[in-house]
Amino acid sequence: MDDLYRETIIERYKSPQFRGRLDPHDIQFEDDNPLCGDHIEVTLRVGEDGRVTEAAFDGKGCAISQASADLLMEAVIGKTIDEIKQLNKEFVLDLLGIELGPVRLKCALLSLKVLKAGVYGLGEASDELVE
């Protein structure tokens, strides 16, 4: 089963479906993982009903960080801002479907940290956002 998830990660890394920048956008935030150099920027469009209508990410980094961002952008389309605020690391780990060590965990959760800092309108992202 892990092989299936690994294939998904490689495919999303090589051919991401949600890579890009939305302009105009309603929400934007970007941050880095200074330990490995991964960088993620998230842009969202939100409809009048408070639901995400479009989501995109841009950045650079390892396969885990980029695949995680792509899967997360797909997953948040249709969700309300309040629903996004409730997302946690287990949500992202379920999307990836594989066990990760502590170093790779930071890579996988960077996009969630950036997403949540953006929806909360924070000036700075914090690891506490992904607990």
Buried (B, 14 or more C-beta within 10 A) or exposed (E): EEEEBBEBBEBBBEEBEBBBEBEEBBBBBBBBBEEBEBBBBBBBBBEEEEBBBBBBBBBEBBBBBBBBBBBBBBBBBEBBBEBBEEBEBEBBBEBBBBEBEEEBBBBBBBBBBBBBBBBBEEEEBEEEBBE
